[in-house]
Amino acid sequence: MGLISVISTTISTSPSLAFKSFIIFPTSVNTKGFVYVYKIIGTLFYLISKKYLKQHSLSLFMRIIDKEEFTLNKERIMKEIEKGAVFIHPTDTIYGLGCNALIPEAVKRIRKIKNRSDRPFSVIVPSKEWILSNTECSKADWLEKLPGPYTLVCKLKNKSAVAEETIPDINSLGMRIPKHWFSKISEKLNIPIVSTSANLIGGDFMTSLENLSQEIKSKVDFIIYEGEKSGKPSKVVDLTKEKVDILRP
């Protein structure tokens, strides 16, 4: 059996054993050929394991970031968000799947991940002032409930407030300001951030890593994680008409 076949067979049956073999193998060759053989085996291992992980919907470089790490690397992570990273984030209710709502390609990635072609996404917004500047929201009593576990749906007056892909063919926008430290990211960047539930259509909402769909996990750039959530999705309130309508209690 050839070397490539041996490595391929080992990885397909036991990726961890293949990794150990890869580490041990170079010690058995002479010093002169060490670097050359090491590079060849390393490249083969990477390519074959990448194919294996893709077939099994796994991610070789999954990044799970806790609050402490986020704080230490805040500027770098915020820059990634600003440039269009797709990620999972905590809120005051459940975990959300998010991206910069101004970047069409990032929003399209989320639609593809969730298989959600045309339904609108809600967004976390920088402030109440942002809501007043970009939407027609005259219900001051509901605005006063923010920050909190509410999604307020208002008529949009600034068409460029979010990418068209965020609310396709719809003239209203669902907005959140969670009572949670993550809201400060939207405020600091002064951008709306898509915040849709981190689940496939019809699937369970993500409250911990244990019930996060493997399909979603393998397709996001990183996860900001702070442990299990015990909340429920936010209350959705339609403020586009004279009479307030509770769309989701």
Secondary structure as UniProt FT lines:
FT   HELIX           3..13
FT   HELIX           15..24
FT   HELIX           25..28
FT   HELIX           31..33
FT   HELIX           34..55
FT   TURN            56..57
FT   TURN            60..61
FT   STRAND          64..65
FT   HELIX           67..72
FT   HELIX           74..83
FT   STRAND          87..89
FT   STRAND          96..100
FT   TURN            101..102
FT   HELIX           104..114
FT   STRAND          123..124
FT   HELIX           128..134
FT   STRAND          135..136
FT   HELIX           140..143
FT   TURN            144..145
FT   STRAND          150..156
FT   TURN            159..160
FT   HELIX           164..166
FT   TURN            168..169
FT   STRAND          172..176
FT   TURN            181..182
FT   HELIX           183..189
FT   STRAND          193..197
FT   TURN            201..202
FT   HELIX           209..211
FT   HELIX           214..217
FT   TURN            218..219
FT   STRAND          222..224
FT   STRAND          235..238
FT   STRAND          245..248
//
